Amino acid sequence: MSVNKVILVGNVGRDPETRHLDKGVSVANFSMATTETYTAKTGEKVSTTEWHNIVAWRGLAEVVEKYVKKGSQLYVEGRIRTRTWDDKDGIKRYTTEIYADTLQMLGKREGQHEMAGQPAQTESAQSVNEPDFSQPEEDDLPF
């Protein structure tokens, strides 16, 4: 048995890019920052920021396209995927991404107004119209 589970709470670093592929499949990509703060032996507070590449497919991508913007604070559950490709010079490249299964908006951005009676936007793979969030076929890849 094995487990590939990631839980992140952080802020979106740039507006998501959403693509609409064949057969109505959507994919959204965005960066997300998580920051850890600790006190060093000297007593100085130190912050380190880690950047994560988030990928959301199908119905979850549509939610991202509508509601997620740079600066949004999010809770993301997903799994780590590393993919490889050869660049134009034939050099093997790697990238590690988080494939989101669940997304929840946290807090509110400056300038946003809460709508009375409206819950925070939440979406998960189980509640999306298309529940098949398996790895896309090679011809569905956006790169």
C-alpha positions in Angstrom: 0.0 0.0 0.0 1.2 3.5 -0.7 -0.2 7.1 -0.2 0.4 10.1 -2.3 -1.4 13.0 -0.5 -0.5 16.7 -0.3 -2.3 19.3 1.7 -1.4 23.0 1.2 -2.7 26.2 2.6 -1.3 29.3 0.9 -1.7 32.2 -1.5 -2.1 32.1 -5.3 1.0 33.8 -6.9 -0.5 34.6 -10.3 -3.9 34.5 -12.0 -4.6 31.0 -13.1 -4.3 30.1 -16.8 -7.1 27.9 -18.0 -7.2 26.0 -21.3 -10.1 24.3 -22.9 -9.0 21.1 -24.7 -10.8 18.7 -27.0 -14.0 17.1 -25.8 -14.8 19.9 -23.4 -11.9 19.1 -21.0 -10.6 22.1 -19.1 -7.3 22.4 -17.3 -6.1 25.3 -15.0 -2.6 26.0 -13.9 -1.4 28.4 -11.2 1.4 28.9 -8.7 0.8 28.9 -5.0 3.1 30.0 -2.2 3.3 28.5 1.3 5.4 30.3 3.9 7.0 28.8 7.0 8.1 31.1 9.8 10.4 30.1 12.6 12.7 31.6 15.2 16.4 31.1 14.6 18.9 30.4 17.4 19.7 34.1 17.3 16.1 35.0 18.1 15.5 36.4 14.6 12.3 35.4 12.9 13.0 33.7 9.6 10.5 33.0 6.8 10.9 30.6 3.9 8.6 30.5 1.0 8.0 27.4 -1.1 6.3 27.7 -4.5 4.1 25.0 -5.8 2.7 24.4 -9.4 -1.0 23.5 -9.1 -2.9 21.7 -11.8 -6.7 21.4 -11.8 -8.7 19.4 -14.4 -12.2 19.4 -15.7 -14.9 20.8 -13.3 -12.4 21.8 -10.7 -10.6 23.8 -13.5 -13.8 25.6 -14.2 -14.2 26.6 -10.6 -10.6 27.9 -10.6 -11.3 29.9 -13.7 -14.3 31.6 -12.2 -13.2 32.2 -8.6 -9.4 32.0 -8.1 -7.3 35.1 -8.6 -3.8 36.2 -7.7 -3.6 36.7 -3.9 -6.5 34.3 -3.2 -5.9 32.2 -0.1 -6.6 28.5 -0.8 -6.7 25.1 0.9 -5.7 22.5 -1.7 -5.6 18.7 -1.4 -4.0 16.7 -4.1 -1.2 14.4 -5.2 2.4 15.0 -6.4 3.2 14.3 -10.0 6.5 14.7 -11.7 6.7 14.7 -15.5 9.6 14.9 -17.8 10.1 16.1 -21.4 13.0 17.0 -23.7 13.3 20.7 -24.4 14.1 22.1 -27.9 17.9 21.5 -27.3 17.2 17.8 -26.4 17.9 18.4 -22.7 15.7 16.3 -20.3 13.6 18.6 -18.1 11.6 17.8 -15.0 8.7 19.6 -13.3 6.8 18.6 -10.1 3.2 19.6 -9.9 0.3 19.1 -7.5 -2.7 17.7 -9.2 -5.6 19.2 -7.2 -8.4 16.9 -6.0 -10.1 19.3 -3.6 -10.0 23.1 -3.4 -11.5 25.5 -0.8 -11.4 29.2 -0.9 -10.2 30.7 2.5 -10.6 34.3 3.7 -11.4 37.0 1.3 -9.4 39.3 -0.9 -9.3 43.0 -0.3 -12.1 44.6 -2.2 -14.3 41.5 -2.2 -17.6 41.6 -0.5 -19.2 38.6 1.1 -22.6 37.8 -0.2 -25.1 37.2 2.6 -26.0 33.6 2.9 -23.4 32.5 0.4 -20.9 29.8 1.7 -17.3 29.8 0.7 -16.6 28.3 -2.7 -15.7 24.6 -2.2 -15.2 22.0 -4.9 -13.8 18.5 -4.9 -13.4 15.7 -7.4 -16.2 13.8 -5.9 -18.8 16.6 -6.3 -17.9 17.6 -9.9 -20.1 16.5 -12.7 -17.3 14.5 -14.3 -15.9 12.4 -11.4 -13.1 10.8 -13.6 -10.0 12.7 -12.5 -7.5 10.1 -13.7 -4.4 11.0 -15.5 -5.3 12.5 -18.9 -4.5 10.7 -22.1 -1.4 11.8 -23.9 -3.3 13.7 -26.6 -5.2 15.7 -23.8 -2.0 17.1 -22.3 -1.8 20.9 -22.7 1.9 21.0 -23.6 
